Amino acid sequence: MSRPRIVIVGAGFAGYRTARSLARAARGRADITLLNPTDYFLYLPLLPQVSAGILEPRRVTVSLSGTLPDVRLVLGEAGRVDLDGRAVHYTDPEGRRGTLEYDRLVLAAGSVNKLLPIPGVAEHAHGFRGLPEALYLRDHVTRQVELAATADDPEERAARCTFVVVGAGYTGTEVAAQGQLFTDALVRSRPLRDDVRPRWMLLDIADRVLPELDERLSRTADTVLRGRGVDVRMGTSVKEATRDGVLLTDGESVDTRTLVWCVGVRPDPLVEDLGLPLERGRLLVEPTLQVPGRPEVFACGDAAAVPDLEKPGQYTPMTAQHAWRQGKVAAHNIAASLTGRELRPYRHKDMGFVVDLGGVKAAANPLGVHLSGLPAGVVTRGYHLAAMPGNRVRVAADWLLDAVLPRQGVQLGLVRSWAVPLDTASPELVRATPAGGEPHGAAGGGGEHGDSAHGDGPRARGGGGGEDTSRTITSPTPEPVRTEPARRRVQPEPAQADGTAVESATGGGGGEDTTRTITSPTPEPVKNEPAKRRHDDGPTGTDGRPAKNEPADEPTPTKPQPGGDPTKPQQGGEPAKNQLGGEPARNQPGGEPAKNQPGEPARNQPGGEPARNQPGGEPARNQPGGEPAKNQPGDRPTQRNPW
């Protein structure tokens, strides 16, 4: 008898807990497959500390394969669920498609950023649902403070030091609280002109901070935020967002370069395509977490509307606590459905809530006991350490180092603005290329990385991977960060009639097929010297000067060597390909490799004889004791194309 096949879609709080509990209960008697876009479980409650420079990014990630040894991990995004055929169709990170068949299915796809029909928000705001967004915000905030320190215009300095957070729930409150401490620390190390101080604004249409929690927790959080200088405005939101600021619903215009969108979440769009009953975008399920009419399908977490048996007529809120507990119940009921045991309905009892406000400040009510200040901070961090399924020692070590050492105020620039769009079905993934085929890296309001106000260049939309993209690049200057897939093979094709060289690149990350048109000025003759640049240096060497064999220097005629025949052709003969008056070398982007570089046999002489310009008549070699150069016509160039 074959073992039952269980497929779990999503490795958030609900999916991870389901997989771990099932693996322990099955003990090898079932095939458990976990489908997820990344190979880690993200502990979301500590994400604000990543953006504030307290925790390193890997501290809040837990390896799936390392902590779920009896679960098969499949990297990919679920694209379509065939309920009748009991199969899940997915796309892996390289664009390949696959299918997973199941006997039991768990839909725990989670949630994505919630969008509202407000002009400019999708283009100029950034969410806070994934690790890439936290890394981008950390770099962006650091960059704005650094640019403000050198700005001559006082209005520009004020705008760059103004940070607007929309949404005063869990995430927005913690982002504003941690962000204020982070920017204050940056300013202490590099004071701003005219004593400008970073300004954080927290907006929400609700009448108080943390409206979903107890009023005493709300008052504690409000007091801490206002005491730090956070501009808390309740009953106010954004009416319109632009590149240079936001227009508030009360009519005030605020100049800013940073808009963080934390108004809430919406279920993953995957559940909308199932054709099953929904409740505000969430998949309706029974108290046992089964989908009505589909007993083999279970759903839990943010993607499921689970009846709240403690509050009849309502559904459990979309919180990590509920998702974690529902995962355990889903695992129990799946095992029970396979063994004929009784299924258990989901019930919960609130044990309290904790909100980390940065430093030693927090708000907590464990078991109904209201705490604030240092005691609340101790309880909050203790709860997070106990709840994390891994990395506890590393997290505690980072907290200790943050308490005794200053934070590192540096920007790495690894995540670009267009790589983390607000309107995306995959906040846990970065976009590989800008949407619309536009070049990125142009000078903008955001500084050296091509970031403008907050939209920062072209926007990407939709989920991750597998798209066809075209880009036109008109400048040979390399960008600070490579965004094309790694390990791609570039095969130059013949130049077009207008002198444009076309490259077709395949492979690498995301599986996309990419066609790029590169327009470059006509290359000058190549300097006839042995190349000493590294193959991955790009158009310029590591010291910033033009590398050998690149356009920038005047060509040097080849001199005959003593003891051998003079190089051909001499005066009166045919000019050598890379001599003054000859053709330009063809090893530039889009051209052919140079045909008679020093150290390789000359191929363009009458009769095809090798050059005799070395003592003894031996063919020139491009390294001491090495073999003749291989980049002759017909061979692939040895240098990597800089594009």
Protein Blocks (a to p, Z undefined) as FASTA:
>chain_A
ZZdddddedjdfklmmmmmmmmmmnnopaccddddfbfcdcdfklmmmmmnomacfklmp
ccfklmmmmbccdedddfbdcfknopaddddfkopacddddfbdcddebpaddddddehk
lmmgccdfbfklmmmmmmmmmmmmmmmmmpmblklmmmmmpccdehjbfklmmmmmmmmm
mmmmmmmmmccehhiacddddddfbfbehklbcfklmmmmmmmmmmnopacdehiacfbd
cfkbccdfkopacddfbdcdffbccddfklmmnopaceehiacddfkopaehiambcced
jlbccddfklghiacdddfklmmmmmmmmmmmmmmmmnopacdddddddebdcddeehjb
ccddeehiacehjllmmmmmmmmmmmpgghklmmmmmmmmmmmpccddddehlacfklmc
fbdcblkbccfbdehhiaehiacfkbjnopafknnpaadedjeehiacddddfbfbdcfb
dcbdehiacddddddfkopacdddeehehhiacddddddddddddddbddfbdfklojbd
fkopacehiahiacddddddehiacddddehiacdfkbghiacdfkbghiacdfbdghia
cfkbghhiacfkbghhiacdfbehiacdfkbghiacfbdcfZZ
